[in-house]
Amino acid sequence: PIIRYGGVLAVASAYVATGNNAAVRRLLHVAVSDVSDDVRRAAVMSLGFVLCSTPAQCPRVVGLLAESYNPHVRYGAAMAVGICCAGTGMKEAIALLEPMLTDPVDFVQQGALIATAMVLIEQSESNLAPFRKRLSGHINDEREVTMTKMGAIMAQGIVDAGGRNVTIGLRAKSGFPRMTAVAAMLVFTQYWYWYPLSYFVSLTFVPTAFVGLDSTLKMPHCSVTSHCKPSLFAYPAPTVADDKKDKGVVVKAVLSTTAKAKAKAARKVASSVAKAEGGGVEDVAMDTEEKTEEKDAEKNGEDETKAETDTTPEPLKEELANPARVTPAQERFVKFETGSRFVPAVSSMSTKTRGFVVLKDTTPSEEVEYVASTRTIVPGVTGPAAGAAGGGGGPPPGGKLVMAD
């Protein structure tokens, strides 16, 4: 079985992103006929590599395998969808993975959580919110199975990888596979045997940014316009620790007789204070009512101010200064405005607003302002000699790397 296991992975590596029919048929045959669960699992996972150039086909191909009686085959189907549809947010892929999130077998849940995170990476927060809530439930549940909790932790790391500034990219913009990323993903799937191999997933990440460069390979001050609401692709809100659990830890039982006695004592104290000040209990009650009304008025004023702030209409577009964060789903909304000074050097690349874009200056006679940058020197890690090697002018020790507009 070890030779057959290596054979199906060799097919995945040789036919990656080709969609070769012969390779797909061979892998499907092994997936349903081999006597080893490990080989069957690897064969189904390999389908994700072969079909990664056409993500829409993968859910249909592995749809029946996802309902197999064999949990190893179900796990392989989940990972195949995650590898093939990484970063696409496809509804078909999510629909196929949804039932496996509650699978009775723990390692199938683990694979479904990781695969769902791969599919939803760099998607809008409105689509990610339910999945984040599920991950939080698995992680915070003290009685959760170890395998499922490990999958939830890994999925959380994939969803927020690179500070939400990277996505999984097995293929380059040209359509050809990125061999380093493919090999890294292949090694990542072997965390099944040795969990430190899970760190190889970081080699599959590519930055989701727009970086415009001119003929001198410097970043000029320019911008592109995102024709959608800023909140659609904004960063998620910071996570706030929930301390409600701690507030309700100590609960004291109070008898009804004790409560009555305390209330009677409070009334006596209020009566004595009123008599000492020359007033009555009625005056104390009136003062209390006036204070309550003032607090209610202040609260209503705050609510009205908050309501006015919330009703402010959100802009339908925003300017993104170079360099800027542009997710794959956001790229189709980002365009160069007509009349911009800097435009793509190649007219056919006018719709490309993600990655490194070479720009052409339409008014070369005017002076160009560039984005300033300085180098960080970390004590004990970066030496000042590196700055001096470039002819002097390096920042002093303790300097910071600054990307300033």
Rosetta blueprint (number, residue, H / E / L):
1 P L
2 I H
3 I H
4 R H
5 Y H
6 G H
7 G H
8 V H
9 L H
10 A H
11 V H
12 A H
13 S H
14 A H
15 Y L
16 V L
17 A L
18 T L
19 G L
20 N L
21 N H
22 A H
23 A H
24 V H
25 R H
26 R H
27 L H
28 L H
29 H H
30 V H
31 A H
32 V H
33 S H
34 D L
35 V L
36 S L
37 D H
38 D H
39 V H
40 R H
41 R H
42 A H
43 A H
44 V H
45 M H
46 S H
47 L H
48 G H
49 F H
50 V H
51 L L
52 C L
53 S L
54 T L
55 P H
56 A H
57 Q H
58 C H
59 P H
60 R H
61 V H
62 V L
63 G L
64 L L
65 L H
66 A H
67 E H
68 S L
69 Y L
70 N L
71 P H
72 H H
73 V H
74 R H
75 Y H
76 G H
77 A H
78 A H
79 M H
80 A H
81 V H
82 G H
83 I H
84 C H
85 C L
86 A L
87 G L
88 T L
89 G L
90 M L
91 K H
92 E H
93 A H
94 I H
95 A H
96 L H
97 L H
98 E H
99 P H
100 M H
101 L H
102 T H
103 D L
104 P L
105 V L
106 D H
107 F H
108 V H
109 Q H
110 Q H
111 G H
112 A H
113 L H
114 I H
115 A H
116 T H
117 A H
118 M H
119 V H
120 L H
121 I L
122 E L
123 Q L
124 S L
125 E H
126 S H
127 N H
128 L H
129 A H
130 P H
131 F H
132 R H
133 K H
134 R H
135 L H
136 S H
137 G H
138 H H
139 I H
140 N H
141 D L
142 E L
143 R L
144 E L
145 V L
146 T H
147 M H
148 T H
149 K H
150 M H
151 G H
152 A H
153 I H
154 M H
155 A H
156 Q H
157 G H
158 I H
159 V H
160 D L
161 A H
162 G H
163 G H
164 R L
165 N L
166 V E
167 T E
168 I E
169 G L
170 L L
171 R E
172 A L
173 K L
174 S L
175 G L
176 F L
177 P E
178 R L
179 M H
180 T H
181 A H
182 V H
183 A H
184 A H
185 M H
186 L H
187 V H
188 F H
189 T H
190 Q H
191 Y H
192 W H
193 Y L
194 W L
195 Y H
196 P H
197 L H
198 S H
199 Y H
200 F H
201 V H
202 S H
203 L H
204 T H
205 F E
206 V E
207 P E
208 T L
209 A E
210 F E
211 V E
212 G E
213 L E
214 D L
215 S L
216 T L
217 L L
218 K L
219 M L
220 P E
221 H L
222 C L
223 S E
224 V E
225 T E
226 S E
227 H L
228 C L
229 K L
230 P H
231 S H
232 L H
233 F H
234 A L
235 Y L
236 P L
237 A L
238 P L
239 T L
240 V L
241 A L
242 D L
243 D L
244 K H
245 K H
246 D H
247 K H
248 G L
249 V L
250 V L
251 V L
252 K L
253 A L
254 V L
255 L L
256 S H
257 T H
258 T H
259 A H
260 K H
261 A H
262 K H
263 A H
264 K H
265 A H
266 A H
267 R H
268 K H
269 V H
270 A H
271 S H
272 S H
273 V H
274 A H
275 K H
276 A H
277 E L
278 G L
279 G L
280 G L
281 V H
282 E H
283 D H
284 V H
285 A H
286 M H
287 D H
288 T H
289 E H
290 E H
291 K H
292 T H
293 E H
294 E H
295 K H
296 D H
297 A H
298 E H
299 K H
300 N H
301 G H
302 E H
303 D H
304 E H
305 T H
306 K H
307 A H
308 E H
309 T H
310 D H
311 T L
312 T L
313 P L
314 E L
315 P L
316 L L
317 K L
318 E E
319 E E
320 L E
321 A E
322 N L
323 P L
324 A E
325 R E
326 V L
327 T L
328 P L
329 A L
330 Q L
331 E H
332 R H
333 F H
334 V E
335 K E
336 F L
337 E L
338 T L
339 G L
340 S L
341 R L
342 F E
343 V E
344 P E
345 A L
346 V L
347 S H
348 S H
349 M H
350 S L
351 T L
352 K L
353 T L
354 R L
355 G E
356 F E
357 V E
358 V E
359 L E
360 K E
361 D E
362 T L
363 T L
364 P L
365 S L
366 E L
367 E L
368 V L
369 E L
370 Y E
371 V L
372 A E
373 S E
374 T E
375 R L
376 T L
377 I L
378 V L
379 P L
380 G L
381 V L
382 T L
383 G L
384 P L
385 A H
386 A H
387 G H
388 A H
389 A H
390 G L
391 G L
392 G L
393 G L
394 G L
395 P L
396 P L
397 P L
398 G L
399 G L
400 K L
401 L L
402 V E
403 M E
404 A E
405 D L
